[in-house]
C-alpha cells in the first residue's frame, strides 16, 4: 500500500497541473504584455493611465492659423527653430520627444476633438516663425539710407560708427548643425567687419562671458560687459585677437550691454555721425534689467542710433522681448536660425556702407541701388516665406512619422493629421501671394503710406482673439 501511494501522488500532481493549464488563458495578460514591443507597451500603458483630452487641456498651445494674420503673429514653437524637415537624426528625435513630453498615445478610436487637440499640440511645438511684413518695411527704410526719401536718422553723415554687441552667455555654446552659435556668429561678424570702409569706425562689445549659468555666478556674470575691440579703424589682427579671447559662459545682461554702449557713444551725436548698432542675442534678459526701457532712452538720445536686433535661433518669449527692444529703438528686428541667415542680415549694411563711402567721395548717392535694395528686400521676404511654408509642412509630416514609430499614432491617424498640415500649408501659400502683391502694389506710394496699409491689414487684432 505504501508503494502504491508513492506512485499515485506524482500522477495526481500531474493531473491537477494539466487541469489548471486547461482552465487558464494560453498566455496570461501580464505575460502577453511583456511580449509586446517596448514602444507599443509604453503607448498601451499610457492609453490606460491617461486621458488625451484632459492632459492636453492643460498644455499651452498656439492658435492654429486660419489666415495670413495668424501666421504672421504666431511665435515659433519650442523646436520651431530646428529644421526637422531635413532629417531624422537621433538628436532631432531626442529634441522632439523632449519637447513632446509626457503626453499619452492617441486612442485608436479617437474622437475628432481628440484628433484636433493632438494636432494643435504638435503644431505648437513645430510652428515656424513667419516674417512680419512690417519687418520688410524696416529693411527697405534702411536700404534707402542716404537718399532724399530716407528718414533723417538714415541720412548720411560725415562719420559712420558701427558697434556690434554680441551675446556671450552660456547658451551661445549650443550647436546649430555641426557648429556652435558662437562659432557661426563670430564667422559672420568677421566677414562683415572685414568689408566695411576704412573710414568707418568699428567696435565690439560682449556680455555674459564670465562665470557660469549657476546662481552663485550670476552677479559676476551679469557685470561681465566689455568693449573688447575699442572703437576705431578696423585692424584684422587686433580684431581677430579680440574675437578669440572669449567663449560662451554665463548669464544674459542685455539691458546692461545697451546701457554700456550708450555711455560709450557720448559725444558722437547724430548731427555729424551715423551710428549703427547690431545687437546679436540668443536669449532673453536674465540679469533683472529692462532692455526695452534702455533701448528707448538710447534711441531718444542725441546719439540717435540705428539699432538692428538679431535673434539667433530664439524661442517665442525671447523673440517677443527682442522685438520690443527693436521697436522701442525704432530699429530693425530679424530672427535667424543659422549662420547663412545671420550673414545675410549683415549684408545689407555692407551695401549701405559702400554707398556711404561713395557719397563721401562724390557727395551723391546711388538712388537706383537703393531702389534695387528695396525690391530685393521684398524678394528676400518672399523666398523666406516660401522656405518656411515648406519647412513647417515637412517638419510636421516627419514628426507624425516619429510618433507612429513609437506607437503614439496609427497609420490612419497620420493620414488625418497630414491632411490638417496640408490645409495650413495652403493657407500659407495663399498668404504669401497676397502679401507680396500688397507690398509690390504700395511700393511706389512711399514708406509712410505703405506702413499704414500694411499695419491695418496684418497687425494682430487683439480684441478678436
C-alpha positions in Angstrom: 0.0 0.0 0.0 2.8 2.4 0.9 4.4 1.8 -2.6 1.1 2.4 -4.3 0.6 5.7 -2.6 4.0 6.8 -3.5 3.3 6.1 -7.2 -0.1 7.8 -7.1 1.0 11.1 -5.6 3.1 12.2 -8.6 0.3 11.2 -11.0 -2.3 13.2 -9.1 0.0 16.3 -9.1 0.5 16.0 -12.9 -3.3 15.6 -13.4 -4.0 18.7 -11.3 -1.4 20.7 -13.2 -3.0 19.7 -16.5 -6.4 20.8 -15.3 -5.1 24.1 -14.2 -3.5 24.6 -17.6 -6.7 23.9 -19.4 -8.7 26.4 -17.2 -6.3 29.4 -17.7 -5.6 31.5 -20.9 -2.9 30.3 -23.1 -0.8 33.4 -22.2 -1.5 35.3 -19.0 -2.3 39.0 -19.7 0.8 40.2 -17.8 3.0 37.8 -19.8 1.4 38.9 -23.1 2.1 42.5 -22.2 5.7 41.7 -21.6 5.8 40.1 -25.1 4.9 43.4 -26.8 7.4 45.7 -28.3 8.6 48.3 -25.7 7.2 51.2 -27.7 3.8 49.6 -28.1 3.7 48.7 -24.4 4.5 52.3 -23.4 1.8 53.6 -25.6 -0.7 51.0 -24.4 0.1 51.8 -20.7 -0.3 55.5 -21.3 -3.7 54.9 -23.0 -4.9 53.1 -19.9 -3.5 55.6 -17.4 -4.2 58.9 -19.0 -6.9 60.6 -21.0 -5.7 62.6 -24.0 -8.2 65.3 -23.8 -7.6 66.1 -20.1 -3.8 66.0 -20.5 -3.7 68.3 -23.5 -6.3 70.7 -22.0 -3.6 71.7 -19.5 -0.9 72.4 -22.2 -0.2 75.8 -23.7 -0.9 75.7 -27.4 -0.7 78.1 -30.3 -3.8 79.1 -32.2 -3.8 77.0 -35.4 -3.7 79.6 -38.2 -6.7 80.4 -40.3 -5.4 83.3 -42.2 -2.3 85.4 -43.0 -2.5 87.5 -39.9 -2.5 84.4 -37.7 0.7 83.1 -39.4 2.4 86.5 -39.0 1.6 86.8 -35.3 2.4 83.2 -34.3 5.6 82.8 -32.3 7.9 79.9 -33.1 7.3 76.6 -31.4 9.7 75.0 -28.9 11.5 73.3 -31.7 10.4 75.6 -34.5 14.0 76.8 -35.0 15.2 73.3 -35.8 14.9 72.3 -39.4 13.2 68.9 -38.7 12.3 68.6 -42.3 15.9 67.8 -43.3 16.4 64.6 -41.3 15.5 62.2 -38.6 18.8 62.0 -36.7 18.9 60.8 -33.1 19.5 64.4 -32.0 16.4 65.7 -33.8 14.2 62.8 -32.5 15.5 63.4 -28.9 14.8 67.1 -29.1 11.3 66.4 -30.4 10.3 63.9 -27.8 11.8 66.0 -25.0 9.6 68.8 -26.1 6.6 66.5 -26.7 6.8 65.5 -23.0 4.6 63.1 -21.1 1.6 63.1 -23.5 -0.3 59.8 -24.0 -0.8 58.0 -27.2 -3.8 58.9 -29.3 -6.5 56.2 -28.8 -7.2 54.1 -31.9 -10.9 55.2 -31.7 -10.0 58.8 -31.1 -12.8 61.4 -31.4 -12.5 64.3 -33.8 -11.9 66.6 -30.8 -9.0 64.4 -29.6 -7.5 64.4 -33.1 -7.8 68.2 -33.2 -6.2 68.6 -29.8 -3.4 66.3 -30.7 -2.7 68.2 -34.0 -2.9 71.6 -32.2 -0.3 70.4 -29.6 2.1 69.0 -32.2 1.7 72.2 -34.3 2.5 74.3 -31.2 5.9 72.5 -30.9 6.8 72.6 -34.6 5.4 76.0 -35.7 7.8 78.2 -37.7 8.4 81.9 -37.4 6.8 83.7 -40.4 8.2 87.1 -41.0 6.1 90.2 -40.4 5.7 92.5 -43.5 6.5 95.4 -41.2 10.0 94.0 -40.8 10.3 94.2 -44.6 9.4 97.9 -44.5 12.1 98.4 -41.8 14.7 96.8 -44.0 13.5 98.8 -47.0 13.8 102.0 -45.0 17.3 101.1 -44.0 18.1 100.3 -47.7 17.1 103.9 -48.6 19.8 105.3 -46.4 21.4 108.4 -47.9 18.6 109.0 -50.4 16.3 112.1 -50.3 13.4 109.8 -49.3 15.2 108.5 -46.2 14.3 109.2 -42.6 16.7 111.8 -41.1 18.2 109.0 -39.0 19.3 107.3 -42.2 20.8 110.4 -43.8 24.5 110.0 -44.5 26.8 112.0 -42.2 30.5 112.7 -42.3 31.3 109.9 -39.8 30.0 106.3 -39.6 30.3 104.3 -36.4 29.4 100.6 -36.2 29.1 98.8 -32.9 28.4 95.1 -32.6 27.0 93.9 -29.2 27.4 90.1 -29.0 25.8 87.7 -26.6 28.5 85.5 -25.0 26.2 83.8 -22.5 26.3 80.0 -22.0 23.5 79.2 -24.4 25.7 80.5 -27.3 27.6 77.2 -26.9 24.6 75.3 -28.2 25.0 73.7 -31.6 23.4 74.6 -34.9 24.3 71.7 -37.1 28.0 70.9 -36.6 29.0 74.4 -35.2 28.0 76.3 -32.1 26.0 79.5 -32.3 29.1 81.4 -31.1 31.3 80.0 -33.9 28.7 80.9 -36.5 28.3 84.4 -35.0 32.0 85.1 -34.9 32.4 84.0 -38.6 29.6 86.2 -39.8 30.9 89.2 -37.8 34.5 88.7 -39.0 33.2 88.6 -42.6 31.1 91.8 -42.1 33.7 94.0 -40.4 36.4 92.8 -42.9 34.5 94.5 -45.7 33.4 97.9 -44.1 35.1 101.1 -45.5 38.4 102.1 -43.9 36.9 105.4 -42.8 34.2 103.8 -40.7 34.9 103.1 -37.1 34.1 99.7 -35.6 33.8 98.4 -32.0 32.9 95.0 -30.5 31.1 94.7 -27.1 30.4 91.4 -25.5 28.4 90.4 -22.4 27.9 87.4 -20.2 31.3 85.9 -21.0 32.4 85.2 -17.4 31.3 82.8 -14.8 28.7 80.1 -15.4 25.0 79.8 -15.6 24.8 78.9 -11.9 23.0 81.2 -9.4 26.3 81.6 -7.5 27.9 83.2 -10.5 25.0 85.4 -11.5 26.2 88.7 -10.0 29.7 88.4 -11.6 28.4 87.2 -14.9 25.8 90.0 -15.2 28.6 92.5 -14.7 30.7 91.0 -17.4 30.2 93.6 -20.2 33.3 94.6 -22.0 34.2 96.5 -25.2 36.9 94.0 -26.3 37.6 96.0 -29.5 37.8 99.7 -28.8 36.0 101.9 -31.3 38.4 102.8 -34.1 39.6 101.8 -37.6 39.4 98.1 -38.4 42.6 96.1 -37.9 42.2 92.4 -38.8 44.9 91.1 -36.5 43.7 93.1 -33.5 40.0 92.3 -34.2 40.8 88.5 -34.5 42.7 88.6 -31.3 39.7 90.2 -29.5 37.3 87.6 -31.0 39.4 84.7 -29.9 39.7 86.0 -26.3 36.3 84.9 -25.1 33.9 81.9 -25.1 30.3 81.4 -24.1 29.9 81.3 -20.4 27.2 82.8 -18.2 24.1 85.0 -17.9 22.5 87.5 -20.3 22.6 91.2 -19.3 21.0 92.7 -22.4 20.0 95.9 -20.7 23.4 96.4 -19.2 25.1 95.9 -22.5 22.8 98.5 -24.2 23.5 100.9 -21.3 27.2 100.4 -21.6 27.0 101.0 -25.4 25.0 104.2 -24.8 27.7 105.5 -22.5 30.4 104.8 -25.0 28.7 106.8 -27.8 28.7 110.0 -25.8 30.0 112.8 -27.9 29.1 111.1 -31.1 25.8 112.9 -31.8 23.6 112.3 -34.8 24.4 115.8 -36.3 27.7 114.6 -37.7 27.6 110.8 -37.0 25.6 107.9 -38.4 25.6 105.4 -35.5 24.8 101.8 -36.3 24.4 99.2 -33.6 23.9 95.5 -34.0 22.7 93.5 -31.0 23.0 89.8 -31.6 21.5 87.6 -28.9 20.1 84.1 -28.5 18.4 84.7 -25.1 16.2 86.8 -23.0 17.4 89.2 -20.3 18.3 87.2 -17.3 20.0 89.8 -15.1 16.9 91.7 -13.9 17.4 94.6 -16.3 14.8 96.3 -18.6 16.3 96.2 -22.1 13.2 97.7 -23.7 13.4 100.8 -21.5 17.2 101.2 -22.0 16.7 100.8 -25.8 14.2 103.7 -25.8 16.4 106.1 -23.8 19.3 105.2 -26.2 17.2 105.9 -29.3 15.8 109.1 -27.8 19.3 110.5 -27.0 21.2 112.8 -29.3 23.1 109.8 -30.5 20.0 108.6 -32.4 21.4 105.2 -33.3 20.1 102.8 -35.9 19.6 99.6 -33.8 19.4 96.3 -35.6 18.4 93.5 -33.3 19.1 89.9 -34.4 17.6 87.0 -32.6 19.7 83.9 -33.1 17.6 80.7 -33.0 15.4 82.2 -30.3 12.2 80.9 -28.8 8.9 82.7 -28.7 9.4 84.5 -25.4 12.9 85.7 -26.4 11.7 86.8 -29.8 8.9 88.9 -28.2 11.4 90.7 -25.9 13.9 91.4 -28.7 11.2 92.6 -31.0 10.1 95.0 -28.2 13.7 96.2 -27.9 13.9 96.9 -31.6 10.5 98.6 -31.6 11.4 100.8 -28.6 14.5 102.0 -30.5 12.6 102.4 -33.8 15.0 99.8 -35.0 15.0 96.6 -37.2 14.4 93.1 -35.9 15.3 89.8 -37.6 15.2 86.3 -36.4 17.8 83.9 -37.9 18.2 80.2 -37.4 21.7 79.6 -38.9 25.0 81.2 -39.9 23.9 81.8 -43.5 20.9 83.8 -42.4 23.0 85.8 -39.9 25.5 86.7 -42.6 22.6 87.8 -44.8 21.4 90.3 -42.1 24.9 91.9 -42.2 24.9 92.0 -46.0 22.5 95.0 -46.3 24.7 97.1 -44.0 27.7 96.3 -46.2 25.8 97.7 -49.2 24.7 100.8 -47.3 28.2 101.4 -46.1 29.5 101.1 -49.6 27.1 103.8 -50.7 28.2 106.0 -47.8 31.8 105.6 -48.9 30.9 106.6 -52.4 28.9 109.6 -51.0 31.9 110.8 -49.1 33.9 110.9 -52.3 31.3 112.1 -54.7 28.7 113.8 -52.4 26.0 111.9 -54.2 24.0 108.7 -53.6 23.2 105.9 -55.9 19.4 106.1 -55.7 19.0 103.3 -58.2 21.0 101.0 -56.0 18.8 101.9 -53.0 15.7 101.2 -55.1 17.0 97.9 -56.1 17.8 97.1 -52.5 14.1 97.7 -51.6 13.0 95.3 -54.3 15.5 92.8 -53.0 14.0 93.1 -49.5 10.6 92.1 -50.9 12.2 89.2 -52.9 14.0 88.0 -49.8 10.8 88.1 -47.8 9.1 86.0 -50.5 11.8 83.4 -50.6 11.9 83.1 -46.8 8.2 82.7 -46.5 8.3 80.0 -49.2 11.0 78.2 -47.3 9.2 78.4 -44.0 6.0 77.1 -45.6 7.7 74.0 -46.9 9.8 73.5 -43.8 6.9 73.7 -41.5 4.8 71.3 -43.5 7.6 68.7 -44.0 8.6 69.1 -40.3 5.0 68.2 -39.2 4.9 65.2 -41.5 8.2 64.0 -40.2 7.2 64.2 -36.5 3.9 62.4 -37.3 6.2 59.6 -38.5 8.3 59.7 -35.3 5.1 59.3 -33.3 3.8 56.4 -35.4 7.1 54.6 -34.9 6.7 54.9 -31.2 3.1 53.7 -31.1 1.5 57.1 -30.4 -0.3 57.2 -33.7 -1.8 54.7 -36.2 -1.2 54.9 -40.0 -4.8 56.3 -40.5 -4.3 58.9 -37.8 -1.1 60.0 -39.5 -3.1 60.4 -42.8 -5.7 62.5 -41.0 -3.1 64.8 -39.3 -1.2 65.2 -42.6 -4.4 66.5 -44.2 -4.6 69.1 -41.5 -1.0 70.1 -42.1 -1.7 70.4 -45.8 -4.6 72.8 -45.0 -2.2 75.2 -43.2 0.3 74.8 -46.0 -2.3 76.0 -48.4 -3.2 79.0 -46.2 0.5 79.9 -46.1 0.9 79.7 -49.8 -2.1 81.9 -50.4 -0.9 84.3 -47.7 2.5 84.7 -49.4 1.0 85.6 -52.7 -1.4 88.1 -51.1 1.3 89.8 -49.0 3.8 90.1 -51.9 1.1 91.5 -54.1 0.3 94.1 -51.4 4.0 95.0 -50.9 4.5 95.5 -54.7 1.3 97.5 -55.2 2.1 100.0 -52.5 5.9 100.2 -53.0 5.6 103.3 -55.2 3.4 105.1 -52.7 6.2 105.7 -50.3 7.0 104.1 -47.0 4.7 106.1 -44.8 1.6 105.1 -46.8 2.9 101.6 -47.1 3.3 101.3 -43.3 -0.3 102.4 -42.7 -1.8 100.0 -45.2 0.3 97.0 -44.1 -0.4 97.8 -40.4 -4.1 98.0 -41.0 -4.3 94.7 -42.9 -1.9 92.5 -41.0 -1.5 93.8 -37.5 -2.8 91.5 -34.8 -6.4 92.1 -33.9 -6.1 91.7 -30.1 -9.8 92.3 -29.5 -10.8 89.4 -31.7 -8.8 86.7 -30.1 
